[in-house]
Amino acid sequence: MAEGLKLEQRHGKSRVRVARVWRNAVSGKDLIVEWNVAISLVTDCLPAFTSGNNSSIVATDSMKNTVYVKAKGCSEVVSVEEFAIILAKHFTSLYPQVATATITIVEKPWERLVLALQPHSHGFKAGSEKHTVEVTLQKNGSVTLTSGIEGLAVLKTTQSGFEGFVRDKYTILPDTKERILATEVTTKWRYAFEWLSDIPPKPFCFNQRYQEVKEVLLETFFGPPQVGVYSPSVQNTLYLMAKAILNKFLDITAVHLRMPNLHFLPVNLSTKDNPSMVKFADDVYTPTDEPHGTIEATVTRSLSKL
């Protein structure tokens, strides 16, 4: 409180890009990660706002430098979640005035290059979907840890339909049992850890859990390789994907999914010789994502606090 007014504030540093290489003398294989880091601190620095006294402000330039120093200090390979926790612990423990630290990181998907069926020792290529994380840590040790996948593009050419939806004077979309289903999945899942002390040390592997969650998403979306699985709507498929994650991983309490419906519209043509519409036999389409449907939902365990 200041002068009868309530002030809520935070400050931080965004788009701090850092890459870390680990060189394994035993295997001869290098490993590289590239992270885009954002730091947001809630601090007790009221005089900075009310009287221009900056003595309690942690400079954002210091935050940026901390990212590089902490990356250098990681002599062993760490996951993006572990690095976010390292940063959050640093800011809440080093500075008495910092009450809460929120660390958000997006990992660029560098994948090891494979040539002639052999993994390259130091060659990498850019992947597609990104690994994301957000850690919010209170000074008392209370923590919220959320991981995610951004930009997982998936498509199946059949086993999808959309029927029985609301019809009114604005509706021209026909019912169909056969359409292409394409989307770009963005998902976040919240871990059950409520306190910093709840997070298990190694061998718990966040990178492995990330890969496992992605595998469950893909298995549920596509179904078995030879037969697939029918999707009556994006909504139903989204729910089944979230449900499958919660059923398999007890350390995850909530899943949020956003799945835009990216359209592949069957091409219809008319000519002077044939003025009636000529429908292609479900083999030629116009891909478009403008406009596209937007479907998202959060599925939470009944006992979760989300």
ZADO-571078 format. One record per residue (C-alpha): z negated, y, x. Coordinates in Angstrom, 2 decimals. Layout:
BEGIN
Z Y X
...
This chain:
BEGIN
0.00 0.00 0.00
0.80 3.51 1.18
0.34 6.79 -0.71
0.07 4.95 -4.01
3.34 3.07 -3.36
3.96 -0.60 -2.73
6.15 -1.43 0.26
7.82 -4.80 0.82
9.80 -5.03 4.03
11.25 -7.33 6.65
13.48 -6.86 9.65
15.35 -9.09 12.03
18.52 -9.85 13.95
21.65 -11.55 12.59
24.75 -13.17 14.04
23.16 -14.08 17.33
25.66 -16.56 18.71
24.46 -18.99 21.35
25.95 -22.12 22.88
23.95 -24.72 24.78
25.39 -27.42 27.05
23.44 -30.48 28.12
24.86 -32.42 31.06
23.85 -36.07 31.26
24.04 -37.30 34.83
23.47 -40.89 33.71
26.17 -41.20 31.04
28.46 -38.60 32.59
28.97 -37.07 29.14
28.35 -33.42 28.36
27.09 -32.28 24.95
27.62 -28.81 23.51
26.28 -27.06 20.41
27.19 -23.62 19.12
24.76 -21.87 16.78
24.92 -18.65 14.77
21.29 -17.55 14.42
19.66 -15.10 12.02
16.00 -14.06 12.36
13.97 -12.32 9.66
10.32 -11.33 10.17
7.70 -10.09 7.73
5.37 -7.95 9.83
2.37 -5.71 9.41
4.09 -2.52 10.54
3.33 -0.07 7.74
2.91 2.96 10.10
6.51 2.53 11.26
7.67 3.36 7.74
5.06 5.93 6.72
4.54 7.92 9.93
7.24 6.86 12.41
4.76 4.95 14.59
6.76 2.06 16.07
3.93 0.48 18.06
3.82 -2.63 15.83
7.57 -3.27 15.56
9.11 -6.27 17.31
12.45 -4.94 18.53
15.47 -6.81 17.20
16.91 -6.77 20.71
13.87 -8.77 21.81
14.60 -11.25 19.04
18.15 -11.67 20.31
16.96 -12.25 23.87
14.39 -14.77 22.64
17.17 -16.93 21.21
18.80 -17.24 24.64
15.50 -17.82 26.47
14.41 -20.54 24.05
17.82 -22.21 24.24
17.50 -22.27 28.02
14.04 -23.80 27.67
15.39 -26.78 25.72
15.88 -29.09 28.68
16.36 -32.04 26.30
18.81 -32.19 23.41
17.41 -30.68 20.20
18.78 -30.59 16.68
19.50 -27.32 14.92
16.40 -27.92 12.76
14.22 -28.39 15.84
15.58 -25.22 17.42
14.87 -23.23 14.23
11.29 -24.52 14.25
10.90 -23.57 17.92
11.95 -20.00 17.15
9.77 -19.73 14.03
6.71 -20.99 15.91
7.36 -18.50 18.72
7.47 -15.43 16.49
4.49 -16.37 14.31
2.29 -17.35 17.23
3.15 -14.72 19.87
2.94 -11.62 17.68
-0.32 -11.06 15.71
1.44 -8.69 13.30
4.10 -11.24 12.26
3.03 -12.98 9.04
6.23 -14.91 8.28
9.34 -15.89 10.22
12.53 -17.10 8.56
15.15 -18.62 10.84
18.61 -19.37 9.46
21.18 -21.14 11.65
24.76 -22.31 11.08
26.07 -24.85 13.56
29.76 -24.80 14.42
31.12 -28.37 14.22
32.30 -29.19 17.73
33.20 -32.91 17.81
33.78 -35.03 20.86
37.48 -35.56 21.56
38.81 -39.12 21.50
41.92 -39.85 23.57
43.52 -43.29 23.75
40.51 -44.61 21.80
38.18 -43.33 24.52
35.54 -40.62 23.95
36.19 -37.76 26.36
33.36 -36.95 28.77
33.56 -33.18 28.32
36.34 -32.50 25.78
35.61 -31.33 22.23
37.59 -30.23 19.16
36.57 -28.14 16.19
35.54 -30.08 13.10
35.43 -28.82 9.53
32.12 -28.82 7.64
29.14 -26.97 9.13
25.50 -28.02 9.53
23.09 -25.36 8.22
19.33 -24.92 8.33
16.71 -22.47 7.13
13.08 -22.57 8.23
10.42 -20.28 6.79
7.09 -20.49 8.60
3.88 -18.69 7.66
1.29 -17.83 10.29
-1.12 -20.34 8.70
1.36 -23.17 9.32
2.86 -23.41 5.84
6.53 -24.28 6.19
9.66 -24.65 4.08
12.48 -26.56 5.77
15.95 -26.73 4.23
19.05 -28.33 5.76
22.57 -28.32 4.42
26.29 -28.88 4.68
28.79 -26.07 4.23
32.50 -26.51 3.57
32.82 -30.29 3.08
36.37 -30.46 1.65
37.09 -33.63 -0.37
39.93 -34.72 -2.66
40.91 -37.83 -4.59
44.34 -38.24 -6.18
43.21 -40.28 -9.19
40.11 -41.66 -10.93
39.27 -38.27 -12.44
39.55 -36.78 -15.93
38.16 -34.12 -18.25
37.90 -34.64 -22.02
35.88 -33.64 -25.06
35.00 -30.11 -23.96
34.52 -27.14 -26.32
37.72 -26.03 -28.05
38.28 -22.63 -29.63
41.09 -20.11 -30.05
41.07 -19.38 -26.31
41.49 -23.02 -25.25
44.87 -24.24 -24.01
43.68 -26.85 -21.49
44.60 -30.35 -22.69
42.33 -33.37 -22.46
43.23 -35.66 -19.58
42.17 -38.99 -18.15
44.25 -38.48 -15.03
44.01 -35.56 -12.62
43.41 -34.73 -8.99
39.79 -33.91 -8.22
39.36 -31.56 -5.25
36.37 -29.48 -4.19
34.62 -27.96 -1.20
31.03 -29.15 -1.26
28.19 -26.89 -0.18
24.79 -28.51 -0.37
21.23 -27.79 0.69
18.34 -30.22 0.65
14.68 -29.35 1.03
12.40 -31.61 3.01
8.99 -32.61 1.68
7.14 -31.14 4.67
4.71 -28.46 3.49
2.90 -27.80 6.76
4.11 -27.62 10.33
1.82 -30.55 11.15
3.63 -32.68 8.52
6.89 -32.66 10.47
7.03 -35.95 12.38
7.75 -35.84 16.08
10.61 -37.78 17.57
11.94 -40.40 16.89
12.53 -38.65 13.52
16.05 -37.36 13.93
17.36 -34.49 11.80
20.88 -35.05 13.10
20.79 -38.65 11.88
19.49 -37.58 8.46
22.31 -35.02 8.24
24.90 -37.73 8.87
23.20 -40.07 6.40
23.14 -37.46 3.64
26.81 -36.69 4.22
27.63 -40.40 4.00
25.81 -40.71 0.66
27.68 -37.69 -0.70
31.02 -39.18 0.28
30.21 -42.68 -0.98
29.16 -41.30 -4.36
32.13 -38.96 -4.70
34.81 -41.50 -3.75
33.34 -44.87 -4.73
34.32 -48.17 -3.05
37.41 -47.89 -0.81
39.62 -50.29 -2.80
38.73 -49.32 -6.36
37.06 -45.90 -6.27
34.88 -44.59 -9.11
35.89 -42.64 -12.21
34.70 -39.04 -12.56
34.56 -37.72 -16.15
33.70 -34.22 -14.86
32.68 -32.34 -11.75
29.29 -31.86 -13.40
28.65 -35.58 -13.71
29.84 -36.30 -10.17
27.64 -33.50 -8.81
24.56 -34.90 -10.56
25.22 -38.44 -9.33
25.61 -37.16 -5.75
22.29 -35.29 -5.87
20.54 -38.21 -7.57
21.79 -40.63 -4.92
20.33 -38.46 -2.15
16.92 -38.23 -3.82
16.87 -41.96 -4.53
17.62 -42.89 -0.93
15.60 -40.34 1.05
11.97 -39.97 0.02
11.43 -37.17 2.54
13.80 -34.93 0.51
12.37 -33.26 -2.61
15.25 -31.14 -3.92
19.03 -30.98 -3.61
21.27 -28.03 -4.48
25.02 -28.59 -4.78
27.84 -26.12 -5.30
31.23 -27.68 -6.03
34.10 -25.36 -7.00
36.85 -27.12 -8.94
39.94 -26.54 -6.77
42.95 -27.06 -9.00
46.11 -29.06 -8.42
48.32 -28.16 -11.39
51.20 -30.49 -12.33
54.51 -28.70 -11.90
56.59 -28.11 -15.04
60.13 -26.71 -14.81
62.85 -25.65 -17.21
66.54 -25.06 -16.48
69.56 -23.69 -18.34
70.79 -27.23 -18.81
67.44 -28.42 -20.00
65.50 -25.58 -21.62
62.68 -27.87 -22.65
59.80 -28.30 -20.23
60.36 -31.03 -17.67
57.07 -32.57 -16.61
56.92 -34.16 -13.20
55.42 -37.63 -13.25
52.04 -36.73 -11.77
53.50 -36.49 -8.31
54.34 -32.80 -7.70
51.60 -30.17 -8.00
50.84 -26.53 -7.31
47.60 -26.31 -5.30
45.53 -23.23 -6.13
41.96 -22.06 -5.66
42.38 -18.70 -7.42
40.94 -18.75 -9.99
38.79 -21.86 -9.70
35.94 -23.34 -11.67
32.44 -22.95 -10.27
29.90 -25.70 -10.82
26.47 -25.78 -9.19
23.05 -27.22 -9.90
19.70 -28.00 -8.32
18.16 -31.45 -8.82
14.46 -31.69 -8.01
11.89 -34.46 -8.09
9.59 -33.95 -11.07
6.57 -33.45 -8.80
8.31 -30.97 -6.51
7.14 -27.37 -6.38
10.66 -25.92 -6.16
